[in-house]
């Protein structure tokens, strides 16, 4: 059986394409072939590449330029990647309009939300009233706070009513795009998952299942569900 090809969007690191192996290893383990997308592609080239893919994964990374959602930089904690912003601003609409499965992780939920018309808290500690630690000190393999899922959602089917997740973000979804439904929140109300409102597989999570997909059943199911949807697209 042919394995699905997944385009993975990484970061621009001083002229180098940076993508942690956790993402690609998780996809390979789930039965897919990952392909890291080069920076600097034009829209036509990106469109051609997207046509060949069976799904899209938007990975973690630094912050999105707040000008994309009509704000100026809030404080010095905001670290932007203009090269990555440019390619994802083009890629997100392509991915969503294709009807092919989309998975977003950490920055990925923020990127897909922003480039679909949503907005973000630029700095949770100074903009959101919470005592919950969204940027943990514990190892990436450790779940530190509870995420509560919505009945009937895809993430409820994958994770059950609640699950403990790892957390390494200082930004978060403020206003969801009209394209998405909120399907999980932390105990302080912070949005932890979004899903597409249609029948297509669109799952966006704020935590990092790639670090634990080899040891944690919920994390493994996030990737296996995504890869299964990619393999089923157009079948």
C-alpha positions in Angstrom: 0.0 0.0 0.0 1.3 3.4 -0.9 2.3 5.5 2.1 0.9 9.1 2.3 3.3 12.0 1.6 3.1 14.7 4.3 4.5 18.2 3.8 6.1 19.5 7.0 6.7 23.2 7.6 9.7 23.9 9.8 11.6 27.0 10.8 14.2 29.4 9.2 17.2 29.3 11.5 19.8 31.8 10.3 19.5 30.6 6.8 19.1 27.0 7.6 15.9 24.9 7.5 15.3 23.6 11.0 13.0 20.8 11.8 13.2 18.5 14.8 13.3 14.8 14.1 10.5 14.3 16.6 8.1 15.4 13.9 9.4 13.3 11.1 10.0 10.3 13.3 6.4 10.5 14.6 5.1 10.6 11.0 7.3 7.7 9.9 6.2 5.7 12.9 2.6 6.3 12.0 3.1 5.1 8.5 3.8 8.3 6.4 6.6 9.7 4.4 7.4 13.2 5.6 8.9 15.9 3.4 10.3 19.1 4.8 9.2 22.1 2.7 12.1 24.4 1.6 12.0 28.1 2.4 11.7 30.6 -0.3 9.3 28.8 -2.6 7.0 31.0 -4.7 3.2 30.6 -4.7 3.2 28.6 -8.0 6.0 26.3 -6.8 4.3 25.8 -3.4 1.0 25.1 -5.1 2.6 22.5 -7.3 4.2 20.8 -4.3 0.9 20.9 -2.4 -0.8 19.1 -5.3 1.5 16.2 -4.8 1.0 15.9 -1.1 -1.6 13.9 0.9 -1.5 16.1 4.0 0.1 19.1 5.7 1.8 19.4 9.1 2.5 22.9 10.5 5.2 22.4 13.2 6.3 24.4 16.3 8.6 27.4 16.2 8.8 31.1 17.1 6.1 33.7 17.0 4.0 35.0 14.1 4.4 38.7 13.2 1.4 40.3 15.0 0.9 42.6 12.0 -0.8 39.6 10.3 -3.7 40.0 12.8 -3.7 43.8 13.0 -1.5 44.4 16.0 1.9 45.8 16.8 4.6 43.9 18.8 3.4 43.8 22.4 6.8 43.4 24.1 10.3 42.0 23.7 9.2 38.4 24.4 7.7 38.3 20.8 10.3 36.7 18.5 9.3 36.6 14.8 10.4 34.7 11.7 9.5 36.7 8.6 10.7 34.0 6.2 8.5 31.4 7.7 5.6 33.7 8.1 5.7 34.4 4.4 5.6 30.8 3.2 3.0 29.8 5.8 0.8 32.8 4.9 0.6 31.2 1.4 0.6 27.6 2.5 -2.3 27.7 5.0 -5.0 28.8 2.5 -3.6 26.2 0.0 -3.8 23.5 2.6 -7.3 24.3 3.8 -8.8 24.8 0.4 -7.3 21.5 -0.9 -9.5 19.5 1.5 -6.5 17.4 2.5 -5.8 16.7 6.2 -4.1 19.3 8.2 -2.3 18.9 11.6 -1.0 21.9 13.5 1.3 21.7 16.6 2.1 24.6 19.0 3.1 27.4 16.6 1.1 25.3 14.1 -2.3 26.0 15.8 -1.4 29.7 16.0 -0.2 29.9 12.4 -3.2 28.2 10.8 -5.5 30.3 13.0 -3.9 33.6 12.2 -3.6 32.9 8.4 -7.3 32.0 8.5 -8.4 35.3 10.1 -7.9 34.6 13.8 -5.7 36.3 16.4 -3.4 35.5 19.4 -2.5 36.5 22.9 1.1 37.8 22.2 2.3 37.1 25.7 0.2 34.9 28.0 2.0 35.9 31.3 1.3 39.6 30.8 -2.0 39.5 28.8 -4.0 36.5 30.3 -5.0 36.2 33.9 -3.8 32.7 35.0 -1.6 30.9 37.5 -1.2 28.0 35.1 2.3 27.6 33.7 2.0 27.3 29.9 5.8 27.2 29.5 6.9 24.4 31.7 10.3 23.7 33.3 9.8 20.0 33.3 11.1 17.7 30.4 9.2 17.6 27.1 8.2 14.0 27.9 6.2 15.2 31.0 2.6 16.2 31.0 2.1 19.1 33.4 -1.4 20.4 32.9 -4.8 19.1 32.1 -6.6 19.7 28.8 -10.4 19.2 28.7 -12.0 18.2 25.4 -15.4 19.0 24.0 -18.0 16.3 23.5 -18.3 15.1 19.9 -15.0 16.4 18.9 -12.2 14.6 17.1 -9.8 15.3 20.0 -12.4 13.8 22.4 -12.3 10.6 20.3 -8.5 10.6 20.4 -7.8 11.7 24.0 -11.0 11.0 25.9 -12.6 13.6 28.2 -9.2 15.0 29.4 -5.5 14.4 29.1 -2.3 15.8 30.6 -0.1 17.6 28.1 3.3 19.1 27.9 3.3 22.9 27.4 6.0 25.1 25.9 4.3 28.3 24.6 4.0 31.9 25.7 1.4 32.8 23.1 -2.1 31.3 22.5 -5.2 31.5 20.5 -7.2 34.6 21.4 -9.9 34.9 18.7 -10.5 31.7 16.7 -10.8 31.9 13.0 -14.5 31.6 11.8 -13.3 28.4 10.1 -12.6 26.6 13.3 -14.4 25.3 16.4 -12.8 25.3 19.9 -12.6 21.7 20.9 -10.3 21.7 24.0 -9.2 24.1 26.7 -6.8 24.1 29.7 -8.4 24.5 33.1 -7.7 28.2 33.0 -9.8 28.5 29.8 -6.9 28.9 27.4 -7.7 27.3 24.0 -5.7 24.1 23.5 -7.3 22.7 20.4 -9.2 23.8 17.3 -10.8 21.8 14.6 -12.3 22.5 11.2 -16.0 22.9 11.0 -16.4 20.8 7.9 -15.9 17.1 7.2 -12.2 17.5 6.4 -9.6 16.4 9.0 -8.2 19.7 10.5 -6.8 19.2 14.0 -4.7 22.0 15.7 -3.2 21.4 19.1 -1.3 23.8 21.4 0.9 21.1 23.0 3.7 18.8 21.6 2.6 15.2 21.0 5.7 14.7 18.8 7.9 14.4 21.9 5.8 11.5 23.3 4.3 9.7 20.3 6.5 6.7 20.9 5.5 6.3 24.6 2.1 7.9 25.0 -1.1 6.5 23.6 -2.9 9.8 23.1 0.1 11.3 21.3 0.5 8.2 19.1 -3.2 8.4 18.2 -2.9 12.1 17.1 -0.4 11.1 14.5 -2.0 7.8 13.5 -5.4 9.4 13.1 -3.8 12.1 11.0 -1.8 9.7 8.8 -4.9 7.5 8.4 -6.9 10.4 7.2 -4.1 11.4 4.8 -4.1 7.8 3.4 -7.8 7.8 3.0 -8.0 11.2 1.2 -9.3 10.7 -2.3 -9.6 7.0 -1.9 
